[in-house]
Amino acid sequence: VKIREGLAKSSDPEKFKQAILDLFNELPFEYSLTDKYSLQEKSYTREELDARGLQDEPPQLRRSIVQVVDMPEVEVFYKKVSQLLNIELEVPVPHTTIFAWSDYEKKKDRGIGVSSKDDFEAYNKGYL
């Protein structure tokens, strides 16, 4: 969302989109798995679902088990995109989702959406 907002405010959105794509293609984005696993849990309230335009969905609980990965290029990418668009993007915790569950059947296998280090810590119920 912040990237879209940054592009909308830019003088030449297409030029900036291309610059972001070029940056993405230039970085190797290599990763290595760690031995760090986390149980993530998030409750989606009625208010949050309504704000996201999901009035037809019930409040729900989602859980994920994620494996943290080392991926140094993620931080480089986010910092350069932030500078390019003159916005502040939070760097996420690079991870891969091993397992996902929800008490809402239609989203049974949907992840949580951990988009920042703050989110990761807020949803972290413990390391496994």
C-alpha positions in Angstrom: 0.0 0.0 0.0 2.8 2.5 0.9 4.5 1.7 -2.4 1.3 2.4 -4.4 0.9 5.7 -2.4 4.5 6.7 -3.1 4.1 6.0 -6.8 0.9 8.0 -6.9 2.7 11.0 -5.4 5.7 10.7 -7.7 6.2 12.9 -10.7 6.5 9.9 -13.1 5.0 6.7 -11.7 6.0 4.6 -14.7 9.6 5.7 -14.4 9.7 4.8 -10.7 7.9 1.5 -11.3 10.6 0.6 -13.8 13.4 1.7 -11.4 11.9 -0.6 -8.7 11.6 -3.5 -11.2 15.2 -2.9 -12.3 16.4 -2.9 -8.7 14.5 -6.1 -8.0 16.1 -7.8 -11.0 19.6 -6.6 -10.1 19.6 -8.0 -6.5 20.4 -11.7 -6.1 17.9 -12.3 -3.3 19.7 -15.4 -2.2 18.7 -16.9 1.1 19.7 -19.5 3.6 17.4 -21.3 6.0 17.9 -20.8 9.7 17.0 -23.1 12.6 14.5 -20.4 13.9 10.8 -21.3 13.7 8.0 -19.2 15.1 4.4 -19.8 15.8 2.5 -16.7 14.6 -1.1 -16.0 15.5 -3.4 -13.2 14.5 -7.1 -12.5 15.3 -9.0 -10.5 12.7 -11.6 -8.4 14.4 -14.9 -7.2 12.9 -13.5 -3.6 12.7 -10.4 -4.7 10.9 -12.3 -6.8 8.4 -14.7 -4.0 7.7 -11.8 -1.5 7.2 -10.4 -3.9 4.6 -13.7 -4.1 2.8 -14.3 -7.7 4.0 -17.8 -7.2 5.5 -18.9 -10.7 4.4 -16.2 -12.5 6.4 -16.6 -13.4 10.1 -14.0 -12.5 12.7 -11.4 -15.1 12.5 -8.2 -16.5 14.0 -5.2 -17.5 11.9 -2.1 -19.3 12.9 1.1 -20.0 11.0 4.4 -21.7 11.6 7.2 -19.9 9.8 10.8 -20.5 9.3 13.1 -17.4 9.4 15.5 -17.1 6.6 18.7 -15.0 6.2 18.2 -12.8 3.1 20.4 -9.7 3.3 19.2 -8.2 0.0 15.7 -7.6 1.5 16.9 -4.8 3.7 18.9 -3.3 0.8 15.8 -3.5 -1.5 13.4 -1.8 1.1 15.9 0.9 1.9 16.5 1.8 -1.7 12.8 1.8 -2.6 12.1 4.0 0.5 14.7 6.5 -0.8 13.5 6.3 -4.3 9.9 7.1 -3.4 10.7 9.3 -0.4 8.6 7.1 1.9 9.4 5.0 4.9 9.0 1.3 4.4 9.4 -1.2 7.2 11.7 -4.1 6.5 9.9 -7.4 7.0 11.4 -10.5 8.6 12.3 -12.7 5.7 10.6 -16.1 6.3 8.8 -18.9 4.6 5.5 -20.2 5.8 5.6 -23.9 6.7 2.0 -24.3 7.9 -1.1 -22.1 7.9 -4.5 -22.6 9.6 -7.6 -20.6 10.2 -10.9 -21.2 12.0 -12.7 -19.7 9.0 -13.0 -22.5 6.5 -12.7 -20.3 3.4 -9.3 -19.1 4.6 -8.2 -22.4 6.2 -4.8 -22.3 4.4 -4.3 -18.6 4.2 -1.3 -17.0 5.9 -1.3 -14.1 8.3 0.5 -11.4 6.3 3.5 -10.5 8.3 4.8 -7.3 6.6 7.2 -5.8 9.2 9.4 -6.7 12.1 6.8 -5.2 14.4 4.1 -7.4 13.0 6.4 -10.4 13.4 7.0 -9.7 17.1 3.3 -8.8 17.7 2.1 -12.1 16.2 4.9 -14.3 17.6 3.5 -16.7 20.2 6.9 -18.3 20.7 9.8 -19.9 19.0 9.7 -23.6 18.3 
